[in-house]
């Protein structure tokens, strides 16, 4: 269980001054009116394509793998919109960490809140499936304002960033759990807690099975959802935080609990979850995190899908 730790004087060491400078600039930007933040974020994203060339290459290749029938014009349009979201995603992280509850709520429309409330009345634990949209920090914040729960995360290697990230996320979470703490997740789900969980990344060979994901036949897919569902018997509810066009704000789409969730084996669970994730992505494909190496882990004997991109590290 991770709660806000005390500030340490070591965080002021010169090696962290660049981190503090970046956070200070981010904080000052998100004090601006939202339409101005939106204007800046879109343009920062457009500019970032020239500095994140490796990530641009990965994003393009991921989209080609997932949507092989997409023509070059469609692909370029989606890439352009996606990198606009990359710029906005940075500022949305600052908004999630530093905005007041009142300001966050002002820019969100919530749909499906009753889907959570119905399950809470039964006392059953809830896994909220929140995939890696570039809006995920802000989406988790508004969801937590409505229904405080438990966040699952990977501690940051930079202790200052980890302190700030944890502090920001605890604005709307009861506490945080390391993503490796499966026992803690199961224990809290059995108590009827809400657990935010993202099962859409490649977590390596030992923690995955291979299941289809869009047009990729063998995508490393986490076994975590299968373990949690089998041992804690929670309700499973997808949600999508979607940015609206023209600086109109955001909407949070909370879906009904999944009926007949497959638990018979890890592959059937992973296959079902990947289909669910695909449906969520298609609600805002330009806002998904395409720029990480989703398909870096391959079955034994199969070559890398990234070919000469092998030297690019996440």
Buried (B, 14 or more C-beta within 10 A) or exposed (E): EBEBEEEEEEBEEEEBEEBEEEBEEBEEBBEEEBEEBBEBBBEBBBEBBEEBEEBBBBBBBBBEBBBEEBEEEEBEEBBEBBBBBBBBBBBBBBBBBBBEEEEBBEBBBBBBEEBBEBBBEEEBBBBBBBBBBBBBBBBBBBBBBBBBBBBBBEBEEBBBBBBBBBBBBBBBBBBBBBBBBBEBBBBBBBEBBBBBBBBBBBBEEEBBBBBBBBEBEBBBBBBBBBBBBBBBBBBBBBBBBBBBEEBEBBBBBBBBBBEEBBBEEBBBBBBBBBEBBBEBBEBBBBBBBBBBBBBBBBEEEEEEBBEEBEEBEE
